[in-house]
Amino acid sequence: MSTTAGTPTKAPGVYPRSTVYRGKSGQWAFVMHRITGFLVFMFLLLHIVDVSLIDYHHGTTYNAVHQLYGNVLLRLFEVGLLFGLVFHSLNGLRIVMIDFFPGAVKNQRNLFSIVLGLTVLFTVIGGVIIVKPFFTGS
Amino acid sequence: MAQTFFSVALGAVALLITFFALYVISTVVWADRWVRRSK
């Protein structure tokens, strides 16, 4: 709420008619983008820790920690991480596209569908590669 | 020992991400970003 020369003005709200995405798919794209961004950032912090162990105790600590990644739970976590990474990167490109070409807002829903489709495709392909060694043992 | 520490760290991060996700999802209901409040 701001006032100009004593005249109260209504705070500019983000309502369906004024927002770029007008809710729905764009709303969920925003939510997923924020969550996957946080996921990727938090894993990056852990990744820095586990990689920095390489020179500690001649790599035995590094090897011990990395054995954990063979666990099926962590493999499933990595599949989720892959989903988050791919979605965040592709949705980021979608946002850049909409920023550079305002007309693309009209097609943002189709673009979101393409992003989701490609994300699922890459996650399935990558997921098979990540989980398969747990079952084959190689 | 290192495995235990790293497992705890991973678990803590997983919990943090879960709570953050719940918080972000809840904002679409109460933060009035897309839905006009009924008067």
Backbone of each chain as nested JSON, in Angstrom:
{
  "chains": [
    {"id": "A", "residues": [
      {"number": 1, "name": "MET", "atoms": {"N": [0.855, -1.195, 0.0], "CA": [0.0, 0.0, 0.0], "C": [0.883, 1.234, 0.0]}},
      {"number": 2, "name": "SER", "atoms": {"N": [0.657, 2.122, -0.952], "CA": [1.438, 3.35, -0.992], "C": [0.484, 4.535, -1.071]}},
      {"number": 3, "name": "THR", "atoms": {"N": [0.979, 5.654, -0.639], "CA": [0.151, 6.861, -0.709], "C": [0.892, 7.934, -1.477]}},
      {"number": 4, "name": "THR", "atoms": {"N": [0.162, 8.66, -2.282], "CA": [0.751, 9.769, -3.016], "C": [-0.026, 11.026, -2.635]}},
      {"number": 5, "name": "ALA", "atoms": {"N": [0.666, 11.978, -2.05], "CA": [0.067, 13.244, -1.613], "C": [-1.193, 13.005, -0.792]}},
      {"number": 6, "name": "GLY", "atoms": {"N": [-1.074, 12.017, 0.086], "CA": [-2.185, 11.748, 0.994], "C": [-3.318, 10.944, 0.386]}},
      {"number": 7, "name": "THR", "atoms": {"N": [-3.182, 10.587, -0.906], "CA": [-4.24, 9.8, -1.529], "C": [-3.88, 8.321, -1.475]}},
      {"number": 8, "name": "PRO", "atoms": {"N": [-4.651, 7.507, -0.765], "CA": [-4.308, 6.082, -0.699], "C": [-4.553, 5.402, -2.042]}},
      {"number": 9, "name": "THR", "atoms": {"N": [-3.587, 4.593, -2.453], "CA": [-3.763, 3.828, -3.696], "C": [-3.703, 2.348, -3.37]}},
      {"number": 10, "name": "LYS", "atoms": {"N": [-4.401, 1.588, -4.168], "CA": [-4.45, 0.158, -3.92], "C": [-3.125, -0.487, -4.346]}},
      {"number": 11, "name": "ALA", "atoms": {"N": [-2.621, -1.4, -3.504], "CA": [-1.375, -2.076, -3.847], "C": [-1.577, -2.901, -5.113]}},
      {"number": 12, "name": "PRO", "atoms": {"N": [-0.584, -2.852, -6.025], "CA": [-0.741, -3.619, -7.258], "C": [-0.703, -5.119, -6.978]}},
      {"number": 13, "name": "GLY", "atoms": {"N": [-1.796, -5.777, -7.169], "CA": [-1.868, -7.212, -6.928], "C": [-1.6, -7.976, -8.207]}},
      {"number": 14, "name": "VAL", "atoms": {"N": [-1.223, -9.232, -8.081], "CA": [-1.011, -10.067, -9.261], "C": [-2.258, -10.902, -9.443]}},
      {"number": 15, "name": "TYR", "atoms": {"N": [-3.134, -10.392, -10.234], "CA": [-4.4, -11.074, -10.452], "C": [-4.392, -11.777, -11.798]}},
      {"number": 16, "name": "PRO", "atoms": {"N": [-5.319, -12.723, -12.01], "CA": [-5.32, -13.476, -13.26], "C": [-5.216, -12.621, -14.516]}},
      {"number": 17, "name": "ARG", "atoms": {"N": [-5.791, -11.406, -14.526], "CA": [-5.76, -10.607, -15.746], "C": [-4.433, -9.868, -15.931]}},
      {"number": 18, "name": "SER", "atoms": {"N": [-3.636, -9.782, -14.858], "CA": [-2.408, -9.027, -14.98], "C": [-1.163, -9.911, -15.01]}},
      {"number": 19, "name": "THR", "atoms": {"N": [-1.275, -11.16, -14.626], "CA": [-0.113, -12.013, -14.617], "C": [0.14, -12.569, -16.022]}},
      {"number": 20, "name": "VAL", "atoms": {"N": [1.389, -12.899, -16.281], "CA": [1.75, -13.395, -17.618], "C": [1.103, -14.737, -17.886]}},
      {"number": 21, "name": "TYR", "atoms": {"N": [1.122, -15.599, -16.902], "CA": [0.699, -16.976, -17.138], "C": [-0.774, -17.228, -16.853]}},
      {"number": 22, "name": "ARG", "atoms": {"N": [-1.397, -16.354, -16.071], "CA": [-2.808, -16.489, -15.726], "C": [-3.14, -17.837, -15.08]}},
      {"number": 23, "name": "GLY", "atoms": {"N": [-2.273, -18.29, -14.221], "CA": [-2.562, -19.512, -13.463], "C": [-2.457, -20.779, -14.292]}},
      {"number": 24, "name": "LYS", "atoms": {"N": [-3.107, -21.819, -13.779], "CA": [-3.147, -23.138, -14.446], "C": [-1.743, -23.683, -14.725]}},
      {"number": 25, "name": "SER", "atoms": {"N": [-1.466, -24.076, -15.973], "CA": [-0.2, -24.766, -16.246], "C": [1.004, -23.908, -15.882]}},
      {"number": 26, "name": "GLY", "atoms": {"N": [0.923, -22.6, -16.151], "CA": [2.035, -21.712, -15.813], "C": [2.276, -21.651, -14.324]}},
      {"number": 27, "name": "GLN", "atoms": {"N": [1.17, -21.724, -13.58], "CA": [1.264, -21.72, -12.12], "C": [2.032, -22.946, -11.637]}},
      {"number": 28, "name": "TRP", "atoms": {"N": [1.685, -24.103, -12.195], "CA": [2.349, -25.333, -11.761], "C": [3.775, -25.406, -12.289]}},
      {"number": 29, "name": "ALA", "atoms": {"N": [4.011, -24.793, -13.445], "CA": [5.385, -24.729, -13.957], "C": [6.245, -23.922, -12.983]}},
      {"number": 30, "name": "PHE", "atoms": {"N": [5.676, -22.816, -12.475], "CA": [6.396, -21.98, -11.503], "C": [6.708, -22.776, -10.232]}},
      {"number": 31, "name": "VAL", "atoms": {"N": [5.686, -23.481, -9.735], "CA": [5.858, -24.262, -8.503], "C": [6.938, -25.334, -8.698]}},
      {"number": 32, "name": "MET", "atoms": {"N": [6.832, -26.062, -9.802], "CA": [7.807, -27.136, -10.057], "C": [9.204, -26.563, -10.276]}},
      {"number": 33, "name": "HIS", "atoms": {"N": [9.277, -25.397, -10.939], "CA": [10.578, -24.782, -11.202], "C": [11.264, -24.416, -9.892]}},
      {"number": 34, "name": "ARG", "atoms": {"N": [10.49, -23.868, -8.967], "CA": [11.058, -23.454, -7.684], "C": [11.502, -24.675, -6.875]}},
      {"number": 35, "name": "ILE", "atoms": {"N": [10.668, -25.708, -6.84], "CA": [11.005, -26.908, -6.058], "C": [12.225, -27.616, -6.654]}},
      {"number": 36, "name": "THR", "atoms": {"N": [12.241, -27.788, -7.983], "CA": [13.381, -28.483, -8.6], "C": [14.657, -27.652, -8.471]}},
      {"number": 37, "name": "GLY", "atoms": {"N": [14.52, -26.33, -8.502], "CA": [15.689, -25.473, -8.319], "C": [16.292, -25.661, -6.942]}},
      {"number": 38, "name": "PHE", "atoms": {"N": [15.432, -25.725, -5.936], "CA": [15.889, -25.941, -4.556], "C": [16.54, -27.325, -4.421]}},
      {"number": 39, "name": "LEU", "atoms": {"N": [15.9, -28.335, -5.033], "CA": [16.428, -29.707, -5.002], "C": [17.828, -29.756, -5.607]}},
      {"number": 40, "name": "VAL", "atoms": {"N": [17.979, -29.155, -6.773], "CA": [19.27, -29.186, -7.464], "C": [20.326, -28.442, -6.644]}},
      {"number": 41, "name": "PHE", "atoms": {"N": [19.945, -27.29, -6.072], "CA": [20.907, -26.515, -5.278], "C": [21.35, -27.29, -4.038]}},
      {"number": 42, "name": "MET", "atoms": {"N": [20.381, -27.902, -3.339], "CA": [20.726, -28.624, -2.119], "C": [21.603, -29.841, -2.436]}},
      {"number": 43, "name": "PHE", "atoms": {"N": [21.293, -30.534, -3.559], "CA": [22.126, -31.677, -3.9], "C": [23.521, -31.213, -4.309]}},
      {"number": 44, "name": "LEU", "atoms": {"N": [23.601, -30.057, -4.957], "CA": [24.908, -29.524, -5.349], "C": [25.795, -29.333, -4.113]}},
      {"number": 45, "name": "LEU", "atoms": {"N": [25.198, -28.851, -3.011], "CA": [25.972, -28.666, -1.777], "C": [26.528, -30.001, -1.277]}},
      {"number": 46, "name": "LEU", "atoms": {"N": [25.653, -31.039, -1.291], "CA": [26.111, -32.359, -0.859], "C": [27.155, -32.923, -1.822]}},
      {"number": 47, "name": "HIS", "atoms": {"N": [26.95, -32.654, -3.102], "CA": [27.869, -33.156, -4.125], "C": [29.273, -32.566, -3.916]}},
      {"number": 48, "name": "ILE", "atoms": {"N": [29.331, -31.293, -3.548], "CA": [30.628, -30.658, -3.267], "C": [31.301, -31.369, -2.095]}},
      {"number": 49, "name": "VAL", "atoms": {"N": [30.496, -31.723, -1.067], "CA": [31.054, -32.423, 0.097], "C": [31.587, -33.791, -0.308]}},
      {"number": 50, "name": "ASP", "atoms": {"N": [30.76, -34.573, -1.05], "CA": [31.213, -35.951, -1.335], "C": [32.391, -35.985, -2.304]}},
      {"number": 51, "name": "VAL", "atoms": {"N": [32.451, -35.047, -3.245], "CA": [33.592, -35.029, -4.17], "C": [34.86, -34.54, -3.462]}},
      {"number": 52, "name": "SER", "atoms": {"N": [34.7, -33.647, -2.478], "CA": [35.879, -33.12, -1.778], "C": [36.554, -34.184, -0.91]}},
      {"number": 53, "name": "LEU", "atoms": {"N": [35.91, -35.338, -0.726], "CA": [36.501, -36.409, 0.093], "C": [37.556, -37.202, -0.675]}},
      {"number": 54, "name": "ILE", "atoms": {"N": [37.742, -36.88, -1.958], "CA": [38.613, -37.688, -2.821], "C": [40.045, -37.797, -2.292]}},
      {"number": 55, "name": "ASP", "atoms": {"N": [40.557, -36.709, -1.682], "CA": [41.936, -36.731, -1.197], "C": [42.041, -37.075, 0.292]}},
      {"number": 56, "name": "TYR", "atoms": {"N": [40.934, -37.408, 0.903], "CA": [40.914, -37.665, 2.333], "C": [41.126, -39.164, 2.589]}},
      {"number": 57, "name": "HIS", "atoms": {"N": [42.138, -39.521, 3.395], "CA": [42.444, -40.926, 3.714], "C": [42.656, -41.758, 2.451]}},
      {"number": 58, "name": "HIS", "atoms": {"N": [43.387, -41.193, 1.499], "CA": [43.738, -41.874, 0.235], "C": [42.511, -42.374, -0.521]}},
      {"number": 59, "name": "GLY", "atoms": {"N": [41.426, -41.666, -0.401], "CA": [40.233, -42.006, -1.189], "C": [39.341, -43.07, -0.572]}},
      {"number": 60, "name": "THR", "atoms": {"N": [39.739, -43.621, 0.582], "CA": [38.905, -44.683, 1.18], "C": [37.56, -44.115, 1.651]}},
      {"number": 61, "name": "THR", "atoms": {"N": [37.586, -42.9, 2.204], "CA": [36.337, -42.27, 2.652], "C": [35.442, -41.983, 1.451]}},
      {"number": 62, "name": "TYR", "atoms": {"N": [36.072, -41.486, 0.382], "CA": [35.325, -41.19, -0.852], "C": [34.653, -42.46, -1.367]}},
      {"number": 63, "name": "ASN", "atoms": {"N": [35.415, -43.556, -1.397], "CA": [34.853, -44.82, -1.892], "C": [33.714, -45.306, -0.992]}},
      {"number": 64, "name": "ALA", "atoms": {"N": [33.905, -45.167, 0.325], "CA": [32.871, -45.625, 1.264], "C": [31.576, -44.848, 1.056]}},
      {"number": 65, "name": "VAL", "atoms": {"N": [31.723, -43.52, 0.921], "CA": [30.529, -42.679, 0.733], "C": [29.863, -43.001, -0.607]}},
      {"number": 66, "name": "HIS", "atoms": {"N": [30.697, -43.215, -1.631], "CA": [30.114, -43.458, -2.958], "C": [29.507, -44.838, -3.111]}},
      {"number": 67, "name": "GLN", "atoms": {"N": [29.853, -45.736, -2.172], "CA": [29.176, -47.041, -2.176], "C": [27.689, -46.865, -1.892]}},
      {"number": 68, "name": "LEU", "atoms": {"N": [27.382, -45.817, -1.142], "CA": [25.975, -45.547, -0.807], "C": [25.137, -45.365, -2.065]}},
      {"number": 69, "name": "TYR", "atoms": {"N": [25.743, -44.798, -3.109], "CA": [24.984, -44.509, -4.325], "C": [24.538, -45.777, -5.052]}},
      {"number": 70, "name": "GLY", "atoms": {"N": [25.082, -46.929, -4.65], "CA": [24.644, -48.187, -5.244], "C": [23.345, -48.691, -4.626]}},
      {"number": 71, "name": "ASN", "atoms": {"N": [22.987, -48.103, -3.481], "CA": [21.754, -48.464, -2.781], "C": [20.541, -48.11, -3.648]}},
      {"number": 72, "name": "VAL", "atoms": {"N": [19.528, -48.991, -3.622], "CA": [18.372, -48.762, -4.503], "C": [17.634, -47.472, -4.155]}},
      {"number": 73, "name": "LEU", "atoms": {"N": [17.607, -47.123, -2.865], "CA": [16.917, -45.885, -2.47], "C": [17.609, -44.662, -3.072]}},
      {"number": 74, "name": "LEU", "atoms": {"N": [18.94, -44.689, -3.011], "CA": [19.674, -43.553, -3.571], "C": [19.594, -43.534, -5.084]}},
      {"number": 75, "name": "ARG", "atoms": {"N": [19.485, -44.729, -5.685], "CA": [19.313, -44.755, -7.151], "C": [17.972, -44.116, -7.518]}},
      {"number": 76, "name": "LEU", "atoms": {"N": [16.942, -44.421, -6.729], "CA": [15.63, -43.8, -6.986], "C": [15.702, -42.287, -6.751]}},
      {"number": 77, "name": "PHE", "atoms": {"N": [16.452, -41.884, -5.719], "CA": [16.658, -40.462, -5.456], "C": [17.332, -39.801, -6.664]}},
      {"number": 78, "name": "GLU", "atoms": {"N": [18.296, -40.522, -7.253], "CA": [18.998, -39.968, -8.411], "C": [18.073, -39.839, -9.617]}},
      {"number": 79, "name": "VAL", "atoms": {"N": [17.124, -40.774, -9.735], "CA": [16.146, -40.657, -10.822], "C": [15.306, -39.388, -10.611]}},
      {"number": 80, "name": "GLY", "atoms": {"N": [14.906, -39.148, -9.361], "CA": [14.168, -37.927, -9.032], "C": [15.008, -36.684, -9.297]}},
      {"number": 81, "name": "LEU", "atoms": {"N": [16.292, -36.788, -8.983], "CA": [17.204, -35.667, -9.22], "C": [17.33, -35.39, -10.716]}},
      {"number": 82, "name": "LEU", "atoms": {"N": [17.404, -36.481, -11.488], "CA": [17.481, -36.338, -12.954], "C": [16.231, -35.625, -13.469]}},
      {"number": 83, "name": "PHE", "atoms": {"N": [15.07, -36.04, -12.957], "CA": [13.818, -35.397, -13.345], "C": [13.889, -33.893, -13.03]}},
      {"number": 84, "name": "GLY", "atoms": {"N": [14.346, -33.582, -11.802], "CA": [14.44, -32.188, -11.378], "C": [15.389, -31.38, -12.247]}},
      {"number": 85, "name": "LEU", "atoms": {"N": [16.551, -31.97, -12.551], "CA": [17.547, -31.279, -13.372], "C": [17.027, -31.001, -14.772]}},
      {"number": 86, "name": "VAL", "atoms": {"N": [16.454, -32.053, -15.397], "CA": [15.984, -31.908, -16.78], "C": [14.825, -30.918, -16.829]}},
      {"number": 87, "name": "PHE", "atoms": {"N": [13.88, -31.071, -15.882], "CA": [12.731, -30.161, -15.885], "C": [13.19, -28.722, -15.689]}},
      {"number": 88, "name": "HIS", "atoms": {"N": [14.078, -28.507, -14.705], "CA": [14.516, -27.145, -14.387], "C": [15.232, -26.514, -15.585]}},
      {"number": 89, "name": "SER", "atoms": {"N": [16.076, -27.299, -16.248], "CA": [16.81, -26.731, -17.382], "C": [15.878, -26.45, -18.565]}},
      {"number": 90, "name": "LEU", "atoms": {"N": [15.0, -27.402, -18.896], "CA": [14.101, -27.192, -20.036], "C": [13.087, -26.083, -19.749]}},
      {"number": 91, "name": "ASN", "atoms": {"N": [12.565, -26.056, -18.526], "CA": [11.604, -24.996, -18.172], "C": [12.294, -23.63, -18.14]}},
      {"number": 92, "name": "GLY", "atoms": {"N": [13.564, -23.621, -17.775], "CA": [14.335, -22.378, -17.823], "C": [14.422, -21.865, -19.256]}},
      {"number": 93, "name": "LEU", "atoms": {"N": [14.642, -22.784, -20.202], "CA": [14.686, -22.392, -21.616], "C": [13.322, -21.876, -22.069]}},
      {"number": 94, "name": "ARG", "atoms": {"N": [12.249, -22.513, -21.564], "CA": [10.887, -22.064, -21.894], "C": [10.672, -20.628, -21.405]}},
      {"number": 95, "name": "ILE", "atoms": {"N": [11.138, -20.357, -20.195], "CA": [10.977, -19.014, -19.639], "C": [11.78, -17.997, -20.449]}},
      {"number": 96, "name": "VAL", "atoms": {"N": [13.011, -18.374, -20.814], "CA": [13.852, -17.48, -21.623], "C": [13.159, -17.194, -22.955]}},
      {"number": 97, "name": "MET", "atoms": {"N": [12.596, -18.26, -23.549], "CA": [11.909, -18.12, -24.835], "C": [10.741, -17.127, -24.717]}},
      {"number": 98, "name": "ILE", "atoms": {"N": [9.981, -17.27, -23.632], "CA": [8.825, -16.382, -23.428], "C": [9.29, -14.947, -23.153]}},
      {"number": 99, "name": "ASP", "atoms": {"N": [10.433, -14.814, -22.447], "CA": [10.964, -13.479, -22.183], "C": [11.417, -12.796, -23.477]}},
      {"number": 100, "name": "PHE", "atoms": {"N": [12.054, -13.558, -24.362], "CA": [12.574, -12.969, -25.601], "C": [11.475, -12.756, -26.64]}},
      {"number": 101, "name": "PHE", "atoms": {"N": [10.499, -13.668, -26.647], "CA": [9.419, -13.562, -27.627], "C": [8.083, -13.494, -26.888]}},
      {"number": 102, "name": "PRO", "atoms": {"N": [7.631, -12.283, -26.547], "CA": [6.4, -12.153, -25.757], "C": [5.209, -12.872, -26.396]}},
      {"number": 103, "name": "GLY", "atoms": {"N": [5.209, -13.009, -27.717], "CA": [4.112, -13.712, -28.386], "C": [4.023, -15.169, -27.98]}},
      {"number": 104, "name": "ALA", "atoms": {"N": [5.124, -15.691, -27.465], "CA": [5.155, -17.104, -27.067], "C": [4.265, -17.37, -25.86]}},
      {"number": 105, "name": "VAL", "atoms": {"N": [3.837, -16.287, -25.181], "CA": [2.949, -16.472, -24.025], "C": [1.677, -17.204, -24.452]}},
      {"number": 106, "name": "LYS", "atoms": {"N": [1.236, -16.913, -25.683], "CA": [0.016, -17.567, -26.177], "C": [0.187, -19.084, -26.235]}},
      {"number": 107, "name": "ASN", "atoms": {"N": [1.42, -19.507, -26.479], "CA": [1.684, -20.944, -26.6], "C": [2.385, -21.525, -25.377]}},
      {"number": 108, "name": "GLN", "atoms": {"N": [2.364, -20.787, -24.269], "CA": [3.132, -21.256, -23.106], "C": [2.641, -22.608, -22.597]}},
      {"number": 109, "name": "ARG", "atoms": {"N": [1.332, -22.858, -22.764], "CA": [0.803, -24.14, -22.306], "C": [1.355, -25.292, -23.146]}},
      {"number": 110, "name": "ASN", "atoms": {"N": [1.413, -25.08, -24.473], "CA": [1.994, -26.108, -25.335], "C": [3.475, -26.295, -25.022]}},
      {"number": 111, "name": "LEU", "atoms": {"N": [4.148, -25.154, -24.788], "CA": [5.572, -25.239, -24.451], "C": [5.765, -26.019, -23.154]}},
      {"number": 112, "name": "PHE", "atoms": {"N": [4.871, -25.794, -22.185], "CA": [4.957, -26.52, -20.917], "C": [4.737, -28.019, -21.143]}},
      {"number": 113, "name": "SER", "atoms": {"N": [3.788, -28.353, -22.044], "CA": [3.547, -29.767, -22.349], "C": [4.782, -30.403, -22.985]}},
      {"number": 114, "name": "ILE", "atoms": {"N": [5.427, -29.642, -23.887], "CA": [6.647, -30.151, -24.528], "C": [7.735, -30.369, -23.472]}},
      {"number": 115, "name": "VAL", "atoms": {"N": [7.877, -29.38, -22.565], "CA": [8.877, -29.494, -21.493], "C": [8.611, -30.733, -20.646]}},
      {"number": 116, "name": "LEU", "atoms": {"N": [7.336, -30.924, -20.261], "CA": [6.997, -32.086, -19.429], "C": [7.247, -33.391, -20.183]}},
      {"number": 117, "name": "GLY", "atoms": {"N": [6.841, -33.417, -21.46], "CA": [7.021, -34.634, -22.274], "C": [8.484, -35.003, -22.402]}},
      {"number": 118, "name": "LEU", "atoms": {"N": [9.324, -33.999, -22.737], "CA": [10.758, -34.266, -22.883], "C": [11.374, -34.678, -21.547]}},
      {"number": 119, "name": "THR", "atoms": {"N": [10.897, -34.045, -20.463], "CA": [11.425, -34.381, -19.129], "C": [11.123, -35.842, -18.79]}},
      {"number": 120, "name": "VAL", "atoms": {"N": [9.872, -36.256, -19.028], "CA": [9.501, -37.644, -18.731], "C": [10.313, -38.603, -19.605]}},
      {"number": 121, "name": "LEU", "atoms": {"N": [10.458, -38.254, -20.897], "CA": [11.223, -39.11, -21.815], "C": [12.658, -39.297, -21.333]}},
      {"number": 122, "name": "PHE", "atoms": {"N": [13.331, -38.167, -21.039], "CA": [14.731, -38.244, -20.594], "C": [14.848, -38.934, -19.243]}},
      {"number": 123, "name": "THR", "atoms": {"N": [13.848, -38.73, -18.375], "CA": [13.907, -39.358, -17.056], "C": [13.75, -40.87, -17.166]}},
      {"number": 124, "name": "VAL", "atoms": {"N": [12.86, -41.308, -18.059], "CA": [12.669, -42.76, -18.233], "C": [13.943, -43.39, -18.781]}},
      {"number": 125, "name": "ILE", "atoms": {"N": [14.519, -42.749, -19.82], "CA": [15.749, -43.292, -20.409], "C": [16.876, -43.311, -19.366]}},
      {"number": 126, "name": "GLY", "atoms": {"N": [17.074, -42.165, -18.702], "CA": [18.127, -42.072, -17.686], "C": [17.832, -42.962, -16.491]}},
      {"number": 127, "name": "GLY", "atoms": {"N": [16.545, -43.065, -16.125], "CA": [16.146, -43.885, -14.98], "C": [16.49, -45.349, -15.184]}},
      {"number": 128, "name": "VAL", "atoms": {"N": [16.273, -45.839, -16.413], "CA": [16.613, -47.236, -16.715], "C": [18.117, -47.439, -16.562]}},
      {"number": 129, "name": "ILE", "atoms": {"N": [18.895, -46.48, -17.082], "CA": [20.356, -46.588, -16.992], "C": [20.818, -46.542, -15.533]}},
      {"number": 130, "name": "ILE", "atoms": {"N": [20.159, -45.706, -14.724], "CA": [20.573, -45.555, -13.318], "C": [20.183, -46.775, -12.479]}},
      {"number": 131, "name": "VAL", "atoms": {"N": [18.958, -47.29, -12.684], "CA": [18.447, -48.354, -11.806], "C": [18.908, -49.745, -12.263]}},
      {"number": 132, "name": "LYS", "atoms": {"N": [19.139, -49.896, -13.575], "CA": [19.478, -51.225, -14.112], "C": [20.638, -51.935, -13.39]}},
      {"number": 133, "name": "PRO", "atoms": {"N": [21.755, -51.241, -13.104], "CA": [22.863, -51.94, -12.43], "C": [22.49, -52.563, -11.1]}},
      {"number": 134, "name": "PHE", "atoms": {"N": [21.48, -52.012, -10.422], "CA": [21.066, -52.59, -9.141], "C": [20.513, -53.999, -9.347]}},
      {"number": 135, "name": "PHE", "atoms": {"N": [19.816, -54.203, -10.469], "CA": [19.217, -55.514, -10.723], "C": [20.178, -56.471, -11.411]}},
      {"number": 136, "name": "THR", "atoms": {"N": [20.998, -55.932, -12.301], "CA": [21.941, -56.8, -13.019], "C": [23.204, -57.045, -12.204]}},
      {"number": 137, "name": "GLY", "atoms": {"N": [23.486, -56.14, -11.254], "CA": [24.656, -56.307, -10.403], "C": [25.955, -55.882, -11.068]}},
      {"number": 138, "name": "SER", "atoms": {"N": [25.878, -55.271, -12.23], "CA": [27.107, -54.84, -12.919], "C": [27.319, -53.341, -12.773]}}
    ]},
    {"id": "B", "residues": [
      {"number": 1, "name": "MET", "atoms": {"N": [31.629, -45.031, 9.239], "CA": [31.39, -43.76, 9.926], "C": [31.008, -42.65, 8.941]}},
      {"number": 2, "name": "ALA", "atoms": {"N": [31.829, -42.542, 7.878], "CA": [31.559, -41.519, 6.854], "C": [30.222, -41.787, 6.18]}},
      {"number": 3, "name": "GLN", "atoms": {"N": [29.95, -43.085, 5.982], "CA": [28.673, -43.46, 5.353], "C": [27.501, -43.006, 6.211]}},
      {"number": 4, "name": "THR", "atoms": {"N": [27.644, -43.201, 7.528], "CA": [26.569, -42.804, 8.446], "C": [26.343, -41.297, 8.381]}},
      {"number": 5, "name": "PHE", "atoms": {"N": [27.467, -40.537, 8.443], "CA": [27.347, -39.072, 8.378], "C": [26.67, -38.632, 7.088]}},
      {"number": 6, "name": "PHE", "atoms": {"N": [27.11, -39.25, 5.985], "CA": [26.569, -38.829, 4.69], "C": [25.107, -39.237, 4.551]}},
      {"number": 7, "name": "SER", "atoms": {"N": [24.754, -40.399, 5.107], "CA": [23.348, -40.82, 5.068], "C": [22.466, -39.841, 5.833]}},
      {"number": 8, "name": "VAL", "atoms": {"N": [22.97, -39.414, 7.013], "CA": [22.201, -38.453, 7.814], "C": [22.059, -37.13, 7.049]}},
      {"number": 9, "name": "ALA", "atoms": {"N": [23.157, -36.699, 6.41], "CA": [23.118, -35.447, 5.642], "C": [22.113, -35.562, 4.491]}},
      {"number": 10, "name": "LEU", "atoms": {"N": [22.142, -36.687, 3.792], "CA": [21.204, -36.907, 2.686], "C": [19.762, -36.915, 3.173]}},
      {"number": 11, "name": "GLY", "atoms": {"N": [19.552, -37.593, 4.306], "CA": [18.208, -37.657, 4.876], "C": [17.717, -36.276, 5.266]}},
      {"number": 12, "name": "ALA", "atoms": {"N": [18.622, -35.479, 5.873], "CA": [18.244, -34.123, 6.289], "C": [17.889, -33.279, 5.075]}},
      {"number": 13, "name": "VAL", "atoms": {"N": [18.686, -33.408, 4.022], "CA": [18.416, -32.638, 2.798], "C": [17.081, -33.085, 2.178]}},
      {"number": 14, "name": "ALA", "atoms": {"N": [16.84, -34.401, 2.187], "CA": [15.58, -34.912, 1.618], "C": [14.386, -34.355, 2.389]}},
      {"number": 15, "name": "LEU", "atoms": {"N": [14.52, -34.316, 3.712], "CA": [13.427, -33.763, 4.537], "C": [13.216, -32.286, 4.256]}},
      {"number": 16, "name": "LEU", "atoms": {"N": [14.34, -31.568, 4.156], "CA": [14.284, -30.126, 3.893], "C": [13.58, -29.86, 2.557]}},
      {"number": 17, "name": "ILE", "atoms": {"N": [13.943, -30.637, 1.551], "CA": [13.345, -30.465, 0.227], "C": [11.844, -30.76, 0.284]}},
      {"number": 18, "name": "THR", "atoms": {"N": [11.479, -31.805, 1.036], "CA": [10.061, -32.166, 1.152], "C": [9.263, -31.038, 1.789]}},
      {"number": 19, "name": "PHE", "atoms": {"N": [9.799, -30.484, 2.885], "CA": [9.08, -29.402, 3.569], "C": [9.031, -28.145, 2.694]}},
      {"number": 20, "name": "PHE", "atoms": {"N": [10.132, -27.881, 1.989], "CA": [10.145, -26.712, 1.105], "C": [9.106, -26.882, -0.006]}},
      {"number": 21, "name": "ALA", "atoms": {"N": [9.02, -28.114, -0.542], "CA": [8.04, -28.383, -1.608], "C": [6.621, -28.165, -1.091]}},
      {"number": 22, "name": "LEU", "atoms": {"N": [6.342, -28.66, 0.113], "CA": [5.007, -28.471, 0.699], "C": [4.716, -26.981, 0.895]}},
      {"number": 23, "name": "TYR", "atoms": {"N": [5.734, -26.248, 1.345], "CA": [5.562, -24.795, 1.555], "C": [5.244, -24.092, 0.235]}},
      {"number": 24, "name": "VAL", "atoms": {"N": [6.027, -24.41, -0.81], "CA": [5.826, -23.74, -2.102], "C": [4.441, -24.071, -2.667]}},
      {"number": 25, "name": "ILE", "atoms": {"N": [4.057, -25.341, -2.554], "CA": [2.742, -25.732, -3.076], "C": [1.636, -25.012, -2.3]}},
      {"number": 26, "name": "SER", "atoms": {"N": [1.849, -24.854, -0.988], "CA": [0.817, -24.195, -0.189], "C": [0.668, -22.714, -0.548]}},
      {"number": 27, "name": "THR", "atoms": {"N": [1.742, -22.098, -1.092], "CA": [1.67, -20.658, -1.386], "C": [0.62, -20.34, -2.445]}},
      {"number": 28, "name": "VAL", "atoms": {"N": [0.345, -21.291, -3.327], "CA": [-0.646, -20.997, -4.384], "C": [-2.037, -20.822, -3.781]}},
      {"number": 29, "name": "VAL", "atoms": {"N": [-2.195, -21.28, -2.561], "CA": [-3.5, -21.155, -1.912], "C": [-3.602, -19.85, -1.125]}},
      {"number": 30, "name": "TRP", "atoms": {"N": [-2.539, -19.527, -0.364], "CA": [-2.674, -18.388, 0.543], "C": [-1.948, -17.121, 0.115]}},
      {"number": 31, "name": "ALA", "atoms": {"N": [-1.055, -17.224, -0.88], "CA": [-0.256, -16.041, -1.189], "C": [-0.924, -15.106, -2.185]}},
      {"number": 32, "name": "ASP", "atoms": {"N": [-2.106, -15.469, -2.711], "CA": [-2.877, -14.59, -3.593], "C": [-2.099, -14.202, -4.843]}},
      {"number": 33, "name": "ARG", "atoms": {"N": [-1.328, -15.138, -5.344], "CA": [-0.543, -14.813, -6.544], "C": [-1.382, -14.982, -7.812]}},
      {"number": 34, "name": "TRP", "atoms": {"N": [-2.258, -15.956, -7.803], "CA": [-3.02, -16.212, -9.017], "C": [-4.522, -16.187, -8.788]}},
      {"number": 35, "name": "VAL", "atoms": {"N": [-4.897, -16.434, -7.543], "CA": [-6.32, -16.56, -7.26], "C": [-6.806, -15.327, -6.529]}},
      {"number": 36, "name": "ARG", "atoms": {"N": [-7.819, -14.667, -7.086], "CA": [-8.351, -13.475, -6.44], "C": [-9.082, -13.871, -5.163]}},
      {"number": 37, "name": "ARG", "atoms": {"N": [-8.795, -13.171, -4.098], "CA": [-9.465, -13.479, -2.831], "C": [-10.938, -13.114, -2.925]}},
      {"number": 38, "name": "SER", "atoms": {"N": [-11.781, -13.98, -2.413], "CA": [-13.202, -13.644, -2.399], "C": [-13.45, -12.633, -1.292]}},
      {"number": 39, "name": "LYS", "atoms": {"N": [-14.286, -11.605, -1.608], "CA": [-14.518, -10.541, -0.621], "C": [-15.819, -10.787, 0.125]}}
    ]}
  ]
}
